[in-house]
Amino acid sequence: MMRTLCFLLAIALVCSAPLLFAQAKSDFPRGPDGKPDLTGVWQGGSTIRGSWDEANGGLGVGGSGRNPNAPATPSSNDRPTGREAAPYQEWAAKKVVESFNKRGIDDPTSLCLPPGVPRAVMLGLYPQKIIQTPKEIVILYEYMNVFRTIPLNAKHPDDLLPSYMGDSVGHWEGDTLVVDIIGFNDKTWLAGTGTFHSEDLHITERYTRVDKDQISYEVTMVDPKVFTKPWTLRSTIMLREGTRLEEYVCAENNVDPASYERLLKEGVKIGR
């Protein structure tokens, strides 16, 4: 009898070993549906772990962390480094260069307009909060006080009006959240200075939680009116425990519009 019990116990342990190993290997929380729980406050465009102060405590825009050799968190106007170049059509590329030569004084956010996607996601200067349920995911962005509601396993409505943040629907592919976005207007920049798009923009995002502190972010942008092919960017989003979103009121004391109108009228001098 004792040998039979030991044998059955051994079989049970062997059969459950893969499940126990899988649970031990997953060092991040999961929701009731077994999918990675992305709930939390995050910072885009960074690879540094730790609290907000630890990751942004150095000199310069975005800080450089406690490690003096760590890369600074990029601002929304930085040219992406180590990433695929934007595949603009020839006429569109000239328009991007024109904005760059103007030093980005025609930036839509200078008028307190929403940053759009993926710019809001990869902007490292302000936190973003993800709230996840089995039926939908909500992302709140401190920058410009904008938000996105992402229903899961749903379809885009037929009566979409062009908007700054577009219309998002999502689904899970294994442990990766895939978000499909359409319904944009043409009034935002995608990544860096002058990276405009048309209302035909179609975006696919992929959020993969690598571990407790990091989400791998991949975004592919398709716009046949201005691109020659799809444009893909990859970045990381880092967990910032203990951080809360605060009120962001751009319009108050905003002196940019008057200054930019003057610069556009008088012209911008490049160089010294």
Order of alpha helices (4+ residues) and beta strands (2+ residues): alpha-beta-alpha-alpha-alpha-beta-beta-beta-beta-beta-beta-beta-beta-alpha
